Amino acid sequence: MIDDQLLGTWKLISAIAILPDGSIEPDVYGANPVGYITYTPEDRMMVMFARSDRAPFSIDIKSPLGKDIQLVPDTELVQAFTTFNAYAGTYKLNGNTVTHHIEIASIPNRVGTDLVRTFSLNGNRVTLKTPPTLSDGVVKVFELVWERVEIV
């Protein structure tokens, strides 16, 4: 069954954007983005991904929820936020469509919303595509390729 094939953890391999004219915008999350997406048998999912070239903060902090975060310069906080994305919640499958119902997210406005993705499986890889989405003033389809993480 397809839902059995989606179960597990997948590592991000690539991310591109497809423009309305069919041209490709490569490396939309930088070269060699890093990330993982997990689907569980309990219909839960979580995903996080980031640019691989993220700069570290100029000071050492132990938690973004502690008071020390206020010591980090605003430009560094903006850079950290704009190079990382994460959310988690439940998911439902319908044919080759998976709907992520968001319960927690790095972008607060996403909480309580649904993100719909079409997917295709090819061996140990799954490709997830967004519907056409307005990004930077241009409608784009984002395509992320994930590779299954083997159980060791």
C-alpha positions in Angstrom: 0.0 0.0 0.0 1.1 3.5 -0.7 0.6 4.7 2.9 2.9 1.9 4.1 5.5 3.1 1.6 5.5 6.7 2.9 6.0 5.6 6.5 9.4 6.3 8.0 12.0 9.0 7.9 13.3 10.6 4.7 16.4 12.9 4.2 16.2 15.9 1.9 18.2 15.5 -1.3 17.2 18.5 -3.4 14.8 21.4 -3.6 13.9 23.3 -6.8 11.2 25.7 -7.9 9.4 25.3 -11.2 8.3 28.5 -12.8 5.1 29.0 -14.9 7.1 28.9 -18.2 8.5 25.5 -17.1 12.0 26.8 -16.3 13.7 25.6 -13.2 15.0 27.7 -10.3 17.7 25.3 -8.8 18.8 25.3 -5.2 15.9 27.3 -3.9 17.1 26.4 -0.4 20.7 26.8 -1.3 23.2 24.2 -2.4 22.8 20.9 -0.5 19.9 21.8 1.7 19.6 19.6 4.9 16.4 18.2 6.3 14.2 15.4 7.3 10.5 14.5 7.0 8.9 11.7 9.0 5.6 9.9 8.6 4.4 7.6 11.5 1.8 4.8 11.6 -0.2 7.0 13.9 -0.8 9.5 11.1 1.6 12.0 12.6 4.2 13.9 10.6 7.1 16.3 11.1 9.4 18.1 8.8 12.4 20.4 9.2 14.8 21.7 6.6 17.4 24.4 6.3 20.0 25.9 4.1 23.3 24.1 4.6 25.3 27.3 4.6 23.7 28.8 7.8 26.0 31.0 9.7 26.4 30.3 13.5 25.4 33.0 16.0 28.3 35.3 17.2 27.5 34.3 20.8 26.8 30.9 22.3 23.2 30.4 23.4 21.8 27.2 24.9 18.1 27.7 23.9 16.2 30.0 21.6 13.5 30.2 24.4 15.9 31.5 27.0 16.7 35.2 27.8 20.2 34.8 26.2 18.6 34.9 22.7 18.0 38.7 23.3 21.8 39.1 23.2 22.0 37.9 19.6 22.1 40.7 17.0 18.8 41.2 15.1 20.5 40.6 11.8 21.7 37.2 12.9 18.2 36.3 14.3 16.6 37.2 10.9 19.2 35.1 9.1 18.6 32.1 11.3 14.8 32.4 10.9 14.8 32.9 7.1 17.1 29.9 6.5 15.1 27.3 8.5 11.6 25.8 8.3 9.8 23.3 10.5 6.3 22.1 11.2 4.5 19.1 12.6 1.0 17.7 12.9 -1.2 15.0 11.4 -1.4 13.8 7.8 -4.0 12.2 5.5 -3.4 10.4 2.3 -5.8 10.5 -0.7 -4.3 8.8 -3.8 -1.1 10.5 -4.6 -1.9 13.5 -2.4 -0.8 14.0 1.2 -2.3 16.7 3.3 -0.3 18.0 6.3 -2.6 19.5 9.0 -0.3 21.8 10.9 -0.3 21.9 14.7 3.0 23.6 15.4 5.3 25.5 13.0 8.2 27.8 12.8 5.9 30.1 10.8 3.1 30.8 13.4 0.5 31.7 10.7 0.6 28.1 9.4 -0.8 26.6 12.7 -4.3 25.3 12.0 -3.8 25.2 8.2 -3.5 22.4 5.8 -0.6 22.1 3.4 -1.3 19.9 0.4 1.4 18.0 -1.5 1.3 15.6 -4.4 3.9 12.9 -4.2 5.5 10.2 -6.3 7.5 7.3 -5.2 10.5 6.0 -7.1 12.5 3.3 -5.3 13.9 4.7 -2.1 13.0 8.3 -3.0 9.8 10.3 -2.7 9.1 13.6 -4.5 6.8 16.1 -2.9 5.3 19.0 -4.9 3.4 22.0 -3.7 0.5 23.4 -5.6 1.3 26.6 -7.5 2.4 29.1 -4.7 3.1 32.8 -4.9 6.7 33.3 -3.8 8.6 36.6 -4.2 5.9 37.8 -6.5 6.0 34.8 -8.8 3.9 31.7 -8.9 6.1 28.6 -8.4 5.7 24.9 -7.8 8.3 23.7 -5.2 9.6 20.2 -5.7 11.5 18.5 -2.9 13.1 15.1 -3.3 13.6 13.0 -0.2 15.6 9.7 0.2 14.5 7.1 2.7 16.7 6.8 5.8 17.5 3.1 6.3 17.1 1.6 9.7 20.4 0.6 11.1 
